[in-house]
């Protein structure tokens, strides 16, 4: 018999966060989170997402052994303002036992049904800046700090519960040498002159900070039309700045501004912290900080995290300015491989951005849906 228990105490929340460390022990492709950062993500007093979201956390036990977890999430901005009556769920991990996954998914189903929502979808986080999707191919490819990894058996558990694919996501990578500077330099000069644009590059966080809020505003504007997009609030902007600033290298952030010095495009690239996080194994002390700092300075792999373009400048080739400056930085830093975060498989406009890099798809992931 499966016993599903709701998390009520801090020690149980820590158990929730640490469960994957047991499930993926010795798995060379899983990238562990920093335990204290995960706990902060779920802390209603610290994470401003809880201003408009509610989450309940559950643990599954079988014969007194911990065998699964799930977070049941409602984003009330999405439900009340956008009229998307969705019950979200994420941080869904379990042993290969259909009774375990069924018990946890039933809990999510019951909550969503009781709230008169229309359907449940997962795995997803609180918003579009959280991790998304269950891995359905690419199990032998190293994960990243901004994606979930899972065992190959997960997909059959979603389907056994009667869930259907809702969205598909692609992840790809390409060698940095594929970013042919001749192509981008030639086109970027023409586009910069035609639309009176210029790029901004940064070497310190102090130089970058005055533009960060503008970047989040542009993110909200440029991603607004995507499925189930939830805008970032002012408090969340401050929270993300604090949370991610230490992981960002200012030289890997590129902005494009118009003649009025208005931000019209940005690109954020992050050094790969995957191997450093594996060495840290969930802890910043005593050596986790060192491993992360070394990766920030010396990683030869990078991840394209976000690219945003103001709607009235889309489809005008503005990304050539971003890629031209980014390629210069890659050459200086000796970057060898570039990775892309999950992108909706039907977001053809984004896929066209990368055609000149000849990317190779290395992972696919889905979210799954069930109507109430």
C-alpha positions as CSV (number, residue, x, y, z in Angstrom):
1,X,0.0,0.0,0.0
2,X,1.2,3.5,-0.9
3,X,0.9,6.2,1.8
4,X,0.9,9.7,0.5
5,X,1.8,12.3,3.1
6,X,1.6,16.1,2.7
7,X,4.7,18.0,3.7
8,X,4.0,20.2,6.8
9,X,7.4,20.6,8.5
10,X,10.7,22.0,7.4
11,X,12.5,18.7,7.9
12,X,9.9,17.0,5.6
13,X,10.5,19.7,3.0
14,X,14.2,18.9,3.2
15,X,13.3,15.2,2.7
16,X,11.3,16.3,-0.4
17,X,14.3,18.2,-1.8
18,X,16.8,15.4,-1.1
19,X,14.8,12.5,-2.5
20,X,16.4,12.7,-6.0
21,X,19.8,12.4,-4.5
22,X,18.9,8.9,-3.6
23,X,17.0,8.1,-6.8
24,X,19.9,9.2,-9.0
25,X,22.8,8.3,-6.9
26,X,25.8,7.3,-9.2
27,X,23.9,8.5,-12.3
28,X,26.5,10.3,-14.3
29,X,24.0,12.4,-16.3
30,X,21.9,13.8,-13.5
31,X,22.8,17.3,-12.3
32,X,21.9,17.9,-8.6
33,X,20.5,21.2,-7.4
34,X,21.9,23.2,-4.5
35,X,19.8,21.9,-1.6
36,X,19.5,25.3,0.1
37,X,18.5,27.0,-3.1
38,X,15.7,24.4,-3.7
39,X,14.5,25.0,-0.1
40,X,14.4,28.8,-0.8
41,X,12.4,28.2,-4.0
42,X,9.7,26.5,-1.9
43,X,9.8,29.1,1.0
44,X,6.7,31.3,0.9
45,X,8.4,34.0,2.8
46,X,11.4,34.2,0.4
47,X,10.0,33.4,-3.1
48,X,7.7,36.2,-4.4
49,X,6.0,33.8,-6.8
50,X,3.9,32.8,-3.8
51,X,2.2,36.2,-4.0
52,X,0.1,34.7,-6.8
53,X,0.7,31.0,-6.6
54,X,0.0,28.2,-4.2
55,X,1.9,24.9,-3.8
56,X,1.4,21.8,-1.8
57,X,4.1,19.1,-1.5
58,X,3.6,15.4,-1.1
59,X,5.8,12.4,-0.3
60,X,4.9,8.8,-1.1
61,X,6.0,5.9,1.2
62,X,5.8,2.2,0.6
63,X,6.6,-0.1,3.6
64,X,7.9,3.0,5.4
65,X,10.4,3.7,2.6
66,X,10.3,7.0,0.7
67,X,9.5,6.2,-3.0
68,X,8.2,9.4,-4.6
69,X,7.4,13.1,-4.4
70,X,5.3,15.7,-6.3
71,X,4.5,19.4,-6.0
72,X,0.9,20.4,-6.8
73,X,0.9,24.0,-8.0
74,X,-1.8,26.6,-8.9
75,X,-0.7,29.9,-10.4
76,X,-3.6,32.2,-9.7
77,X,-2.5,34.8,-12.2
78,X,-2.8,32.2,-14.9
79,X,-6.1,30.9,-13.6
80,X,-7.9,34.2,-12.8
81,X,-6.5,36.7,-15.2
82,X,-5.7,34.5,-18.2
83,X,-8.6,32.1,-17.6
84,X,-6.2,29.1,-18.1
85,X,-7.8,26.7,-15.6
86,X,-4.7,24.6,-15.2
87,X,-3.5,22.6,-12.2
88,X,0.3,22.5,-12.5
89,X,2.5,19.8,-11.0
90,X,6.3,19.4,-11.0
91,X,9.3,18.1,-9.0
92,X,7.7,14.8,-9.8
93,X,10.1,11.9,-9.1
94,X,9.4,8.2,-8.2
95,X,10.7,4.7,-8.3
96,X,9.6,2.4,-11.1
97,X,6.3,1.4,-9.5
98,X,3.1,2.3,-11.2
99,X,1.2,2.3,-7.9
100,X,3.5,5.0,-6.6
101,X,3.2,7.4,-9.6
102,X,-0.6,6.8,-9.7
103,X,-1.0,7.6,-6.0
104,X,0.9,10.9,-6.4
105,X,-0.9,11.9,-9.6
106,X,-4.2,11.1,-8.0
107,X,-3.4,13.6,-5.3
108,X,-2.8,16.3,-7.9
109,X,-5.9,15.3,-9.7
110,X,-8.1,15.5,-6.6
111,X,-6.8,19.0,-5.7
112,X,-7.3,20.4,-9.2
113,X,-10.8,18.8,-9.4
114,X,-11.8,20.3,-6.0
115,X,-10.7,23.8,-7.2
116,X,-13.0,23.5,-10.3
117,X,-10.0,23.7,-12.7
118,X,-10.2,22.2,-16.2
119,X,-7.0,20.0,-16.4
120,X,-3.7,19.1,-15.0
121,X,-0.3,19.5,-16.8
122,X,3.2,18.7,-15.9
123,X,5.9,18.5,-15.2
124,X,6.1,22.3,-15.0
125,X,7.2,24.8,-12.4
126,X,5.6,28.0,-11.1
127,X,6.4,30.0,-14.2
128,X,8.2,30.1,-17.6
129,X,11.5,30.6,-15.9
130,X,11.3,27.3,-14.1
131,X,12.2,23.8,-15.3
132,X,9.8,22.1,-17.7
133,X,9.1,18.7,-19.2
134,X,9.8,15.1,-18.7
135,X,12.8,13.8,-20.7
136,X,11.7,11.3,-23.3
137,X,15.0,11.0,-25.2
138,X,18.6,11.9,-24.6
139,X,19.0,10.0,-21.3
140,X,22.7,9.6,-22.0
141,X,23.4,13.3,-22.4
142,X,24.6,15.4,-19.4
143,X,21.8,17.5,-17.8
144,X,22.0,21.2,-17.0
145,X,21.3,23.3,-14.0
146,X,18.1,24.6,-15.6
147,X,16.5,21.3,-16.7
148,X,15.1,18.2,-14.9
149,X,16.7,14.9,-15.6
150,X,14.7,11.6,-15.2
151,X,14.9,7.9,-15.7
152,X,13.7,6.4,-18.9
153,X,10.7,4.7,-17.3
154,X,9.0,8.0,-16.4
155,X,7.2,8.4,-19.7
156,X,5.3,5.1,-19.3
157,X,4.0,6.2,-15.9
158,X,2.4,9.4,-17.4
159,X,0.8,7.4,-20.1
160,X,-0.4,4.7,-17.7
161,X,-2.3,7.4,-15.8
162,X,-4.1,8.2,-19.0
163,X,-2.2,11.4,-19.7
164,X,-1.6,12.7,-23.2
165,X,1.2,14.8,-24.6
166,X,0.4,18.5,-24.3
167,X,3.7,20.2,-25.4
168,X,6.9,19.0,-26.8
169,X,10.4,20.6,-26.3
170,X,13.7,20.3,-28.1
171,X,17.2,20.7,-26.8
172,X,20.2,20.9,-29.1
173,X,23.8,21.7,-29.2
174,X,26.4,22.8,-31.7
175,X,30.2,23.5,-31.7
176,X,31.1,27.1,-31.2
177,X,33.0,27.1,-34.5
178,X,29.6,26.7,-36.3
179,X,29.0,30.4,-35.4
180,X,30.5,31.7,-38.6
181,X,31.6,35.2,-37.9
182,X,31.7,36.2,-41.5
183,X,28.0,35.6,-42.0
184,X,27.0,37.5,-38.9
185,X,29.4,40.4,-39.2
186,X,28.3,41.1,-42.7
187,X,24.6,41.0,-41.9
188,X,24.8,42.8,-38.5
189,X,26.5,45.9,-40.0
190,X,23.7,46.2,-42.6
191,X,20.9,45.7,-40.0
192,X,22.6,48.1,-37.4
193,X,22.7,50.9,-40.0
194,X,19.2,50.2,-41.4
195,X,17.5,50.4,-38.0
196,X,20.0,52.6,-36.2
197,X,20.9,50.0,-33.6
198,X,24.0,49.4,-31.5
199,X,25.1,46.7,-29.0
200,X,26.0,47.0,-25.4
201,X,28.6,44.8,-23.8
202,X,29.5,44.5,-20.2
203,X,32.5,43.5,-18.2
204,X,31.2,44.0,-14.6
205,X,27.9,43.4,-12.8
206,X,27.8,47.0,-11.8
207,X,27.7,48.0,-15.5
208,X,24.9,45.5,-16.1
209,X,22.6,46.2,-13.2
210,X,20.9,49.4,-14.5
211,X,19.6,47.5,-17.5
212,X,18.3,44.3,-15.8
213,X,14.8,45.6,-15.0
214,X,14.5,46.6,-18.7
215,X,15.6,43.2,-19.7
216,X,12.8,41.5,-17.6
217,X,10.3,44.0,-19.0
218,X,11.4,43.0,-22.5
219,X,11.2,39.3,-21.5
220,X,7.6,39.8,-20.5
221,X,6.8,41.6,-23.8
222,X,8.6,39.3,-26.1
223,X,7.3,36.0,-24.6
224,X,3.7,37.2,-23.9
225,X,2.2,35.2,-26.8
226,X,3.7,31.9,-25.8
227,X,1.4,29.2,-24.4
228,X,0.5,29.7,-20.7
229,X,3.0,32.6,-20.3
230,X,2.9,34.1,-16.8
231,X,4.5,37.6,-16.5
232,X,7.3,38.3,-14.0
233,X,6.3,40.7,-11.2
234,X,8.5,43.5,-9.9
235,X,9.3,41.4,-6.7
236,X,10.2,38.5,-8.9
237,X,12.6,40.6,-10.8
238,X,14.5,41.5,-7.6
239,X,14.4,37.8,-6.5
240,X,15.8,36.5,-9.8
241,X,18.5,39.2,-9.8
242,X,19.6,38.0,-6.3
243,X,19.3,34.3,-7.2
244,X,21.1,34.2,-10.5
245,X,23.5,37.1,-10.5
246,X,26.3,35.0,-9.1
247,X,25.9,32.5,-11.9
248,X,26.0,35.0,-14.7
249,X,29.1,36.3,-16.4
250,X,28.5,39.9,-17.5
251,X,30.5,39.3,-20.7
252,X,28.0,36.6,-21.7
253,X,25.1,39.1,-21.6
254,X,24.5,41.1,-24.8
255,X,22.0,43.9,-25.3
256,X,20.9,45.7,-28.5
257,X,19.4,49.3,-28.1
258,X,17.9,51.6,-30.6
259,X,18.7,55.3,-31.3
260,X,16.7,56.3,-28.2
261,X,18.8,53.9,-26.1
262,X,15.7,51.7,-25.5
263,X,16.5,48.0,-25.0
264,X,15.1,46.1,-28.0
265,X,16.9,42.7,-27.8
266,X,19.0,40.7,-25.3
267,X,20.7,37.4,-25.1
268,X,21.8,35.6,-21.9
269,X,24.4,32.8,-22.1
270,X,25.6,30.9,-19.0
271,X,28.8,28.9,-18.5
272,X,27.9,25.3,-18.0
273,X,27.8,24.5,-14.3
274,X,26.8,20.8,-14.7
275,X,30.0,19.1,-13.8
276,X,30.7,21.6,-11.0
277,X,27.2,20.9,-9.5
278,X,27.9,17.2,-9.7
279,X,31.1,17.7,-7.7
280,X,29.3,20.0,-5.2
281,X,26.6,17.3,-4.7
282,X,24.0,19.7,-3.4
283,X,26.2,21.7,-1.0
284,X,28.1,25.0,-1.4
285,X,30.3,24.2,1.6
286,X,33.1,23.3,2.0
287,X,34.1,23.1,-1.7
288,X,30.9,23.8,-3.8
289,X,31.6,27.5,-4.1
290,X,35.1,26.7,-5.5
291,X,33.8,24.3,-8.1
292,X,31.1,26.7,-9.3
293,X,33.6,29.6,-9.4
294,X,36.0,27.5,-11.5
295,X,33.2,26.6,-13.9
296,X,32.2,30.3,-14.2
297,X,35.7,31.3,-15.1
298,X,36.9,28.3,-17.2
299,X,34.0,26.3,-18.6
300,X,34.4,25.6,-22.3
301,X,30.7,24.8,-22.6
302,X,28.0,27.4,-22.5
303,X,24.2,27.3,-22.4
304,X,22.0,29.8,-24.3
305,X,19.5,30.6,-21.6
306,X,17.3,33.3,-22.9
307,X,16.9,35.5,-26.1
308,X,14.3,38.2,-26.2
309,X,13.4,40.6,-29.0
310,X,10.8,43.3,-28.9
311,X,7.9,42.4,-31.1
312,X,8.2,45.3,-33.5
313,X,11.9,44.3,-34.1
314,X,11.3,40.6,-34.6
315,X,12.0,39.1,-38.0
316,X,14.4,41.9,-38.9
317,X,17.7,40.1,-38.3
318,X,18.5,41.7,-34.9
319,X,19.9,38.5,-33.6
320,X,22.9,38.9,-35.9
321,X,24.1,41.7,-33.7
322,X,23.8,39.6,-30.6
323,X,25.5,36.6,-32.2
324,X,28.3,38.7,-33.7
325,X,29.3,40.1,-30.3
326,X,28.7,36.8,-28.5
327,X,31.1,35.0,-31.0
328,X,33.8,37.5,-30.1
329,X,33.4,36.7,-26.4
330,X,33.4,32.9,-27.2
331,X,36.7,33.3,-29.0
332,X,38.3,35.2,-26.1
333,X,37.0,32.7,-23.6
334,X,37.9,29.6,-25.6
335,X,34.3,28.3,-25.7
336,X,34.0,25.0,-27.6
337,X,30.4,23.8,-27.3
338,X,27.0,25.6,-27.1
339,X,23.9,24.2,-25.7
340,X,20.3,25.4,-26.0
341,X,17.6,25.2,-23.3
342,X,14.3,23.5,-24.0
343,X,12.4,25.3,-26.7
344,X,8.8,24.5,-27.8
345,X,9.0,22.2,-30.8
346,X,6.3,24.3,-32.6
347,X,8.1,27.6,-32.0
348,X,9.4,27.8,-35.5
349,X,10.5,31.4,-35.3
350,X,13.0,30.5,-32.6
351,X,14.2,27.4,-34.5
352,X,14.9,29.6,-37.5
353,X,17.3,31.7,-35.4
354,X,19.6,28.8,-35.2
355,X,19.6,27.5,-38.8
356,X,23.1,28.9,-39.5
357,X,24.6,27.0,-36.6
358,X,23.6,23.6,-37.9
359,X,22.4,22.4,-34.4
360,X,21.9,18.8,-33.5
361,X,18.9,17.8,-31.4
362,X,20.2,15.8,-28.4
363,X,17.1,15.7,-26.1
364,X,13.4,15.8,-26.4
365,X,11.0,16.3,-23.5
366,X,7.2,16.6,-23.1
367,X,4.6,17.9,-20.7
368,X,1.5,15.7,-20.2
369,X,-2.1,16.7,-19.7
370,X,-5.2,15.1,-18.2
371,X,-8.6,16.7,-18.1
372,X,-10.7,16.6,-15.0
